[in-house]
Amino acid sequence: MTLGALDQLWVYLTSEPLLNLLLTLLAYMVGVYANRWSKGFVLFHPVIVATTLIVSVLLYTQTSYARYFEGAQFIHFLLGPATVALAIPLYDHLAKVRAMLLPILGACLVGILVSAMTTLGIAFLMGAPHEILMTLAPRSVTTPIAMGIANELGGIPSLAAGLVLITGAIGSATGPLLFRLAGMKDPTVQGFTMGLSAHGFGTAHSFATLGPLAGAFAGLAMGLTGLMTAFVLPFVLHLSGLS
């Protein structure tokens, strides 16, 4: 590639909205390096580091989220296919999933109800407005689903995405400690719990530290929780009088 072609490529990449896409990719690369440097410390998760860097840059340059998203939407589009792709490792353990199908569905339902009711109850008692309640309600499902649910309920999709990241980070940080305290050593239970409570963060953590079996069940929990939440959450909101 000639020097002139490189100059043209750089001009193209640094033009909006692709500048924001470039910012996202560079921030994630820094996050990956920081995570390796910290030897996998959960608070240095690539997504947390990248999010912090991007928010800092947007605040410094006074760039609105809508303007940033014009470029970042290309990566946002890939969230859906990436979530669906988690079915591939799950297929290798299909027999085990079939044998545990009823407990899995029951655990998902209980997890959704506990998460939604405690979140909405605490926020309501603290005086949160209706828009914030609808944003908080889907915080325990993966980002693309949470944003869609929040938008349908009248919440703020971008804020819902941020809450999902915070929930995932806290779940990934506290999950291993809770497993040790509870004496929980079964990788299927550990993975399923991480996927249910910490969605994408928990799934990535399970694959990286607990093994492929735990990762497969974490992906299953994340997918089922997202699907069931879309049906269960409106029912919970209706019963609580918040819809």
BANUTI-801675 format. One line per field, with one value per residue (C-alpha): residue number from 1; residue in one letter; z, y, x negated. Coordinates in nm, 3 decimals, m for minus. Each point is the difference from the previous one (the first is absolute). Layout:
N
num	NUM,...;
residu	A,...;
w	Z,...;
v	Y,...;
u	X,...;
//
This chain:
243
num	1,2,3,4,5,6,7,8,9,10,11,12,13,14,15,16,17,18,19,20,21,22,23,24,25,26,27,28,29,30,31,32,33,34,35,36,37,38,39,40,41,42,43,44,45,46,47,48,49,50,51,52,53,54,55,56,57,58,59,60,61,62,63,64,65,66,67,68,69,70,71,72,73,74,75,76,77,78,79,80,81,82,83,84,85,86,87,88,89,90,91,92,93,94,95,96,97,98,99,100,101,102,103,104,105,106,107,108,109,110,111,112,113,114,115,116,117,118,119,120,121,122,123,124,125,126,127,128,129,130,131,132,133,134,135,136,137,138,139,140,141,142,143,144,145,146,147,148,149,150,151,152,153,154,155,156,157,158,159,160,161,162,163,164,165,166,167,168,169,170,171,172,173,174,175,176,177,178,179,180,181,182,183,184,185,186,187,188,189,190,191,192,193,194,195,196,197,198,199,200,201,202,203,204,205,206,207,208,209,210,211,212,213,214,215,216,217,218,219,220,221,222,223,224,225,226,227,228,229,230,231,232,233,234,235,236,237,238,239,240,241,242,243;
residu	M,T,L,G,A,L,D,Q,L,W,V,Y,L,T,S,E,P,L,L,N,L,L,L,T,L,L,A,Y,M,V,G,V,Y,A,N,R,W,S,K,G,F,V,L,F,H,P,V,I,V,A,T,T,L,I,V,S,V,L,L,Y,T,Q,T,S,Y,A,R,Y,F,E,G,A,Q,F,I,H,F,L,L,G,P,A,T,V,A,L,A,I,P,L,Y,D,H,L,A,K,V,R,A,M,L,L,P,I,L,G,A,C,L,V,G,I,L,V,S,A,M,T,T,L,G,I,A,F,L,M,G,A,P,H,E,I,L,M,T,L,A,P,R,S,V,T,T,P,I,A,M,G,I,A,N,E,L,G,G,I,P,S,L,A,A,G,L,V,L,I,T,G,A,I,G,S,A,T,G,P,L,L,F,R,L,A,G,M,K,D,P,T,V,Q,G,F,T,M,G,L,S,A,H,G,F,G,T,A,H,S,F,A,T,L,G,P,L,A,G,A,F,A,G,L,A,M,G,L,T,G,L,M,T,A,F,V,L,P,F,V,L,H,L,S,G,L,S;
w	0.000,m0.101,0.233,m0.184,0.050,0.371,0.028,m0.170,0.232,0.306,m0.118,m0.061,0.346,0.180,m0.163,0.194,0.068,m0.052,0.247,0.280,m0.133,0.006,0.355,0.109,m0.153,0.144,0.345,m0.004,m0.105,0.300,0.217,m0.122,0.076,0.348,0.072,m0.096,0.204,0.308,m0.060,m0.052,0.296,m0.047,0.048,m0.292,m0.228,m0.357,m0.017,0.326,m0.104,m0.350,0.134,0.246,m0.271,m0.247,0.257,0.101,m0.361,m0.070,0.311,m0.083,m0.360,0.098,m0.251,0.044,0.021,m0.313,m0.197,0.130,m0.079,m0.369,m0.026,0.283,m0.144,m0.228,0.307,0.173,m0.293,0.073,0.354,m0.130,m0.215,0.278,0.248,m0.241,m0.064,0.364,m0.106,m0.167,0.321,0.157,m0.275,0.124,0.334,m0.135,0.180,0.337,m0.068,m0.083,0.322,0.204,m0.201,0.274,0.270,m0.254,m0.092,0.365,0.098,m0.282,0.103,0.367,m0.091,m0.223,0.263,0.282,m0.211,m0.131,0.328,0.215,m0.254,m0.053,0.370,0.118,m0.277,0.065,0.375,m0.075,m0.213,m0.348,m0.280,m0.234,m0.285,0.224,0.132,m0.355,m0.072,0.308,m0.052,m0.268,0.149,0.044,m0.364,m0.274,m0.154,m0.334,0.165,0.295,m0.233,m0.202,0.309,0.156,m0.322,m0.019,0.367,m0.033,0.161,m0.119,m0.216,0.031,0.379,0.006,m0.186,0.265,0.282,m0.168,m0.003,0.369,0.089,m0.197,0.159,0.353,m0.073,m0.144,0.297,0.274,m0.163,0.064,0.364,0.049,m0.160,0.251,0.295,m0.114,m0.084,m0.355,m0.226,m0.281,m0.320,m0.148,0.303,0.019,m0.368,0.001,0.304,m0.161,m0.325,0.186,0.227,m0.198,m0.363,m0.253,0.260,0.190,m0.317,m0.107,0.353,0.001,m0.330,0.111,0.356,0.057,m0.326,m0.313,0.185,0.238,m0.294,m0.196,0.290,0.061,m0.362,0.038,0.311,m0.166,m0.305,0.192,0.248,m0.280,m0.177,0.313,0.134,m0.310,0.093,0.381,0.065,m0.143,0.218,0.310,m0.082,m0.048,0.335,0.178,m0.159,m0.163,m0.363;
v	0.000,0.339,0.296,0.186,m0.290,m0.011,0.372,m0.048,m0.291,0.207,0.291,m0.245,m0.159,0.331,0.144,m0.017,m0.234,m0.241,0.196,m0.126,m0.354,0.038,0.137,m0.306,m0.246,0.177,0.022,m0.373,m0.078,0.198,m0.192,m0.335,0.107,0.125,m0.327,m0.203,0.230,m0.049,m0.379,m0.006,0.217,0.044,0.379,0.021,m0.186,0.130,0.123,0.195,0.161,0.080,0.147,0.221,0.128,0.067,0.183,0.211,0.095,0.083,0.217,0.178,0.067,0.072,m0.256,m0.119,m0.369,0.025,0.144,m0.268,m0.278,0.097,m0.176,m0.252,m0.145,m0.222,m0.182,0.010,m0.193,m0.288,m0.050,m0.201,m0.246,m0.035,m0.098,m0.254,m0.148,m0.113,m0.288,m0.167,m0.111,m0.079,m0.254,m0.211,m0.046,m0.039,m0.332,0.153,0.296,m0.228,m0.193,0.323,0.186,0.040,0.119,0.239,0.156,0.023,0.166,0.252,0.089,0.044,0.204,0.233,0.054,0.064,0.238,0.199,0.020,0.099,0.254,0.161,m0.014,0.172,0.262,0.072,0.043,0.242,0.212,m0.080,0.139,m0.233,0.042,m0.110,m0.296,m0.120,0.042,m0.196,m0.286,m0.192,0.060,m0.373,m0.101,0.040,0.345,m0.022,m0.160,0.242,0.299,m0.135,m0.073,0.338,0.175,m0.188,0.075,0.370,m0.004,0.134,m0.259,0.158,0.016,m0.359,m0.105,0.169,m0.168,m0.337,0.059,0.094,m0.306,m0.228,0.146,m0.038,m0.354,m0.107,0.150,m0.151,m0.330,m0.197,0.111,m0.112,m0.336,m0.057,0.103,m0.229,m0.289,m0.006,m0.193,m0.135,0.186,m0.027,0.172,0.258,0.084,0.012,0.228,0.236,0.018,0.056,0.277,0.157,m0.075,0.078,0.082,m0.319,m0.208,0.137,m0.054,m0.358,m0.086,0.160,m0.133,m0.284,m0.195,m0.071,m0.192,0.290,0.241,m0.197,0.002,0.369,0.071,m0.209,0.193,0.333,m0.089,m0.152,0.286,0.254,m0.189,m0.067,0.353,0.141,m0.199,m0.002,0.363,0.160,m0.241,0.103,0.368,m0.049,m0.176,0.266,0.281,0.159,m0.068;
u	0.000,m0.143,m0.042,0.275,0.240,m0.084,0.072,0.336,0.083,m0.088,0.216,0.286,m0.031,m0.025,0.312,0.321,0.170,m0.291,m0.212,0.224,m0.031,m0.379,0.020,0.199,m0.246,m0.306,0.160,0.073,m0.357,m0.124,0.249,m0.134,m0.357,0.102,0.179,m0.308,m0.226,0.224,0.007,0.375,0.104,0.375,0.002,m0.243,0.239,m0.047,0.360,m0.030,m0.328,0.127,0.325,m0.187,m0.234,0.283,0.213,m0.301,m0.071,0.365,0.022,m0.326,0.103,0.363,0.123,0.359,0.084,0.217,m0.292,m0.236,0.248,0.005,m0.335,0.030,0.321,m0.209,m0.134,0.338,0.146,m0.239,0.133,0.293,m0.201,m0.260,0.271,0.149,m0.346,m0.014,0.225,m0.300,m0.183,0.336,0.073,m0.294,0.180,0.354,0.063,m0.086,0.227,0.293,m0.049,0.009,0.265,0.265,m0.245,m0.153,0.334,0.102,m0.326,0.036,0.352,m0.092,m0.307,0.201,0.270,m0.247,m0.208,0.297,0.190,m0.298,m0.124,0.339,0.087,m0.317,0.012,0.369,m0.056,m0.285,0.232,m0.129,0.222,0.187,m0.251,m0.288,0.200,0.060,m0.370,m0.106,0.246,m0.197,m0.348,m0.070,0.021,m0.258,m0.049,0.190,0.303,m0.007,m0.010,0.292,0.210,m0.077,0.099,0.332,0.078,m0.070,m0.344,m0.335,m0.183,m0.345,0.028,0.125,m0.316,m0.213,0.191,m0.049,m0.377,0.000,0.208,m0.230,m0.314,0.136,0.120,m0.334,m0.186,0.217,0.100,m0.324,m0.002,0.359,m0.080,m0.279,0.215,0.283,m0.232,0.134,m0.240,0.221,m0.105,0.348,0.155,m0.277,0.027,0.378,0.000,m0.251,0.198,0.325,m0.125,m0.285,0.108,m0.278,m0.264,0.077,m0.004,m0.339,m0.134,0.130,m0.168,m0.326,m0.029,0.248,m0.029,0.205,0.274,0.063,m0.017,0.258,0.245,m0.068,0.091,0.315,0.103,m0.067,0.208,0.290,0.008,0.019,0.277,0.207,m0.044,0.168,0.314,m0.017,m0.096,0.319,0.202,m0.199,0.046,0.374,0.040,m0.204,0.205,m0.306,0.089;
//
